């Protein structure tokens, strides 16, 4: 389906009238839990037109247990203050018990897409809202209902998309965005949707679930629609290179593309190289492979590589890098190829700081701090979390990186967050679920991410203590652990079963993820472990 501006705005006006009649008031938070559907676009804008605050949440896929989804939504309602859930009737049995429940802020469950609305006169589409009022809530990624809700003002969003459009040299007359990204993710919502609306650029939106099943859909759409820009997490470059078959490329031309922007995961040089080798015959050029450093707290982008040239790479010595210094690699085997995420966009300033938040010189590794005119207003209803990361005009990201010749290179994270295919996974959630599996010693589980160079992303590995000794019993336990993680929509790549007291504890008495990860990676586990495809 194709939306014109006139039809889209008239439909959004109808949504606003429908929502107002249903009891939605200015300032209410409306969670949108909706499968990919053309009606999403006027629905989202209609929430804004009603003076309410949209918050796009992930639609549960078939692997996620309904109770886990309900628990997550309940947590978000408690911490973020959701007032209404706009969804499909198929989810009513799961969500209805949360309406008016103990500790829940949810006042109503609405089904606008299925109940329908009529287009209306858009003349009254400007509710009395101030520039610094909340525009939207962007929930952080994760696997529980404790994700933090980032509050973004109208001013922050509009200022950011204007500055980012300048950074990528967006041309409303010539550009066309094509994307499969889910709109609950800031990369999808801001880069491929909000910016397109604000700048008047056509955007082609594909179903994320369909893309995962048939990744060639993105390339086919780019060819058919003469797309010029797309944003992808790093894993998608390798995924496309590996999964798209020659037969899928018949008649496909990618020569219209001027930017393939790598974002949301640390950028890997090998992923770009594989993508270029695979699709250069279809028109992909080295100078179109770009990179960006972004997060919801800065609305979206903090840096962007310059259009028209490939993202810079730097071969650095791994040993020196581990010690916090950026030095040229002295041997190929000792080299880590770091990829630049570019220079700060307009309105943004970055600096690298040490553990005491003191600025570090160029060529030193530290935490990346960002000051931005589009900075978030804080985590909704979480003043302590806000205070931990905001100090004055600076947001402390928890990401590790360095500056070189005016550009920033992101190399990892301070904390234990795992990023798989662009999705943030909290190890605590995986550990809690695995710890409930019979045969696993309670509290004796750690989960962590290990780089999977072949797939261009991280893989999840789990170490669990058990007293089981028999081969068949251990294999069954490994399978149960994998199934337990799948209830969280997490795929565990490797399960390591270890004897009691094998795990190293931290000073607080809890198993240390970093120490046990190092133990596994270094090959300290003598017994064979289970690999899961």
Rosetta blueprint (number, residue, H / E / L):
1 X L
2 X L
3 X L
4 X L
5 X H
6 X H
7 X H
8 X H
9 X H
10 X H
11 X H
12 X H
13 X H
14 X H
15 X H
16 X H
17 X H
18 X H
19 X H
20 X H
21 X H
22 X L
23 X L
24 X L
25 X L
26 X L
27 X L
28 X L
29 X E
30 X E
31 X E
32 X E
33 X L
34 X L
35 X L
36 X L
37 X L
38 X L
39 X L
40 X H
41 X H
42 X H
43 X H
44 X H
45 X H
46 X H
47 X H
48 X H
49 X H
50 X L
51 X L
52 X L
53 X E
54 X E
55 X E
56 X E
57 X L
58 X L
59 X L
60 X L
61 X L
62 X L
63 X L
64 X L
65 X L
66 X H
67 X H
68 X H
69 X H
70 X H
71 X H
72 X H
73 X H
74 X H
75 X H
76 X H
77 X H
78 X H
79 X H
80 X H
81 X L
82 X L
83 X L
84 X E
85 X E
86 X E
87 X L
88 X L
89 X H
90 X H
91 X H
92 X H
93 X H
94 X H
95 X H
96 X H
97 X H
98 X H
99 X L
100 X L
101 X L
102 X L
103 X L
104 X L
105 X L
106 X L
107 X L
108 X E
109 X E
110 X E
111 X L
112 X H
113 X H
114 X H
115 X H
116 X L
117 X L
118 X L
119 X L
120 X L
121 X L
122 X H
123 X H
124 X H
125 X L
126 X L
127 X L
128 X L
129 X L
130 X L
131 X L
132 X L
133 X L
134 X E
135 X E
136 X E
137 X E
138 X E
139 X E
140 X L
141 X L
142 X L
143 X L
144 X L
145 X L
146 X L
147 X L
148 X L
149 X E
150 X E
151 X E
152 X E
153 X E
154 X H
155 X H
156 X H
157 X H
158 X H
159 X H
160 X H
161 X H
162 X H
163 X H
164 X H
165 X H
166 X H
167 X H
168 X L
169 X L
170 X L
171 X L
172 X L
173 X L
174 X L
175 X L
176 X E
177 X E
178 X E
179 X E
180 X L
181 X L
182 X L
183 X L
184 X L
185 X L
186 X H
187 X H
188 X H
189 X H
190 X H
191 X H
192 X H
193 X H
194 X H
195 X H
196 X H
197 X H
198 X H
199 X H
200 X L
201 X L
202 X E
203 X E
204 X E
205 X E
206 X L
207 X L
208 X H
209 X H
210 X H
211 X H
212 X H
213 X H
214 X L
215 X L
216 X H
217 X H
218 X H
219 X H
220 X H
221 X H
222 X H
223 X H
224 X H
225 X H
226 X L
227 X L
228 X L
229 X E
230 X E
231 X E
232 X E
233 X L
234 X H
235 X H
236 X H
237 X H
238 X H
239 X H
240 X H
241 X H
242 X H
243 X H
244 X L
245 X L
246 X H
247 X H
248 X H
249 X H
250 X L
251 X L
252 X L
253 X L
254 X L
255 X L
256 X L
257 X L
258 X L
259 X E
260 X E
261 X E
262 X E
263 X L
264 X L
265 X L
266 X L
267 X L
268 X E
269 X H
270 X H
271 X H
272 X H
273 X H
274 X H
275 X H
276 X H
277 X H
278 X H
279 X H
280 X H
281 X H
282 X H
283 X L
284 X L
285 X L
286 X H
287 X H
288 X H
289 X E
290 X E
291 X E
292 X E
293 X E
294 X E
295 X L
296 X H
297 X H
298 X H
299 X L
300 X L
301 X E
302 X E
303 X E
304 X E
305 X L
306 X L
307 X L
308 X L
309 X L
310 X L
311 X L
312 X L
313 X E
314 X E
315 X E
316 X E
317 X E
318 X H
319 X H
320 X H
321 X H
322 X H
323 X L
324 X L
325 X E
326 X L
327 X L
328 X E
329 X L
330 X L
331 X L
332 X H
333 X H
334 X H
335 X E
336 X E
337 X E
338 X E
339 X E
340 X L
341 X L
342 X L
343 X E
344 X E
345 X L
346 X L
347 X L
348 X E
349 X E
350 X E
351 X E
352 X E
353 X E
354 X L
355 X L
356 X L
357 X L
358 X L
359 X E
360 X L
361 X L
362 X L
363 X L
364 X E
365 X L
366 X E
367 X E
368 X E
369 X E
370 X E
371 X E
372 X E
373 X L
374 X L
375 X L
376 X L
377 X L
378 X L
379 X E
380 X L
381 X L
382 X L
383 X H
384 X H
385 X H
386 X H
387 X H
388 X H
389 X H
390 X E
391 X E
392 X L
393 X L
394 X E
395 X E
396 X E
397 X E
398 X E
399 X E
400 X E
401 X E
402 X E
403 X E
404 X E
405 X L
406 X L
407 X E
408 X E
409 X E
410 X E
411 X E
412 X E
413 X E
414 X L
415 X L
416 X L
417 X L
418 X E
419 X E
420 X E
421 X L
422 X L
423 X E
424 X E
425 X E
426 X L
427 X H
428 X H
429 X H
430 X H
431 X H
432 X H
433 X H
434 X H
435 X H
436 X L
437 X L
438 X L
439 X L
440 X E
441 X E
442 X E
443 X E
444 X E
445 X E
446 X E
447 X E
448 X E
449 X E
450 X E
451 X E
452 X E
453 X L
454 X L
455 X L
456 X L
457 X E
458 X E
459 X E
460 X E
461 X E
462 X E
463 X E
464 X E
465 X E
466 X E
467 X L
468 X L
469 X L
470 X L
471 X H
472 X H
473 X H
474 X H
475 X H
476 X H
477 X H
478 X H
479 X H
480 X H
481 X H
482 X H
483 X H
484 X H
485 X H
486 X H
487 X L
488 X L
489 X L
490 X L
491 X L
492 X E
493 X E
494 X E
495 X E
496 X E
497 X E
498 X E
499 X L
500 X L
501 X L
502 X L
503 X L
504 X L
505 X E
506 X L
507 X L
508 X L
509 X L
510 X L
511 X E
512 X L
513 X H
514 X H
515 X H
516 X H
517 X H
518 X H
519 X H
520 X H
521 X H
522 X L
523 X L
524 X L
525 X L
526 X L
527 X L
528 X L
529 X L
530 X E
531 X E
532 X L
533 X L
